[in-house]
Amino acid sequence: MSINFRDATDKLFEVVTHEELADALGCSVATIRQARRAEGTVSYRTPPKGWEKAVLKLAEERAEHFKRLIAKLKAT
């Protein structure tokens, strides 16, 4: 199964969004954005509970995404 340049690079450029992480944690996008700010700033909020597990799951899913892309590219 081959893959063309556009499809391959579309897959390469896919990222995990703030929305996906917020959905995984059951919180708002605003909460994610505030938790990513520098500690000590007025708008900083502590990260949602369970963030480590959610980030791990999303990272594992992304790793599988890239493994599939690698397999397609090796098949060409």
Secondary structure, DSSP 8 states (H G I E B T S, - for coil): ----HHHHHHHHT----HHHHHHHHTS-HHHHHHHTS-TTSTT-----TTHHHHHHHHHHHHHHHHHHHHHHHHT-
